Amino acid sequence: MIKEHELDKLIICKKCHTLHEKILLNKKEKAFCSECNVLLYQQGEHLLDKTLALVITASISLFIAFQFTIVSINIQGMEQSLTLLSLFLVLAEHEQYVVGIMFLFLIVIFPITIILSTFVLLFSMKLQKAGYLSKRLLILLAYLKPWNMVDIFFISLLVSMVKLFDVANIELGVAFVAFVFTLILDIIITKILSFHELWEIHNKIYGQTNEE
């Protein structure tokens, strides 16, 4: 039977589920799956600094997306400008309470919580402080990440806009550009930093400093 400490030396491919034994990498080296060639993990130079910069940029972009108009719709002279937060109020006015609550949590609360938690996590690791908090934030992010529906909302928004093009004049606002930028940053952050790498960094930092 494999002992618990031996499991830390193994990693499974998230695509084909092939089991690999982890090896030490030099700076900028990457480890790929031997079967499907999917990236398993990497040893990036200044990985925390780069990711932290991306998270800060995403936070600013998301703030802009929530503050400004995302789309203006003009139908037969009647114009209405909508923000992300006003969409929740529109759903509530039409008594779509369940959809409104889902929108509020999946598009507003969860993305904000994920970005802020990621910032605090990376900043704590950078300072090598608050080991217990960092561990709890890693667990929280593991639960919240699957509920990040920003990309699904963006696709739904595009589909709705296409349907309205024949009957309305649609103008995209600053928030739309910021929202797209946030989505791109989220994809980049997810690509360059996995939960496996976060746990590896956490164990390396707090295993040495005993900050638990």
HELIX and SHEET records of a PDB file:
HELIX    1   1 GLU A    4  LEU A    7  1                                   4    
HELIX    2   2 LEU A   47  GLN A   67  1                                  21    
HELIX    3   3 LEU A   84  GLU A   93  1                                  10    
HELIX    4   4 TYR A   97  PHE A  103  1                                   7    
HELIX    5   5 LEU A  104  ILE A  109  3                                   6    
HELIX    6   6 PHE A  110  LEU A  127  1                                  18    
HELIX    7   7 GLY A  131  LEU A  144  1                                  14    
HELIX    8   8 LYS A  145  TRP A  147  5                                   3    
HELIX    9   9 VAL A  150  LEU A  164  1                                  15    
HELIX   10  10 VAL A  174  ILE A  192  1                                  19    
HELIX   11  11 PHE A  195  THR A  209  1                                  15    
SHEET    1   A 2 LEU A  10  ILE A  12  0                                        
SHEET    2   A 2 LEU A  19  GLU A  21 -1                                        
SHEET    1   B 2 GLU A  29  PHE A  32  0                                        
SHEET    2   B 2 LEU A  39  GLN A  43 -1                                        
SHEET    1   C 3 MET A  78  LEU A  82  0                                        
SHEET    2   C 3 VAL A  71  ILE A  75 -1                                        
SHEET    3   C 3 ASN A 169  LEU A 172 -1                                        
END                                                                             
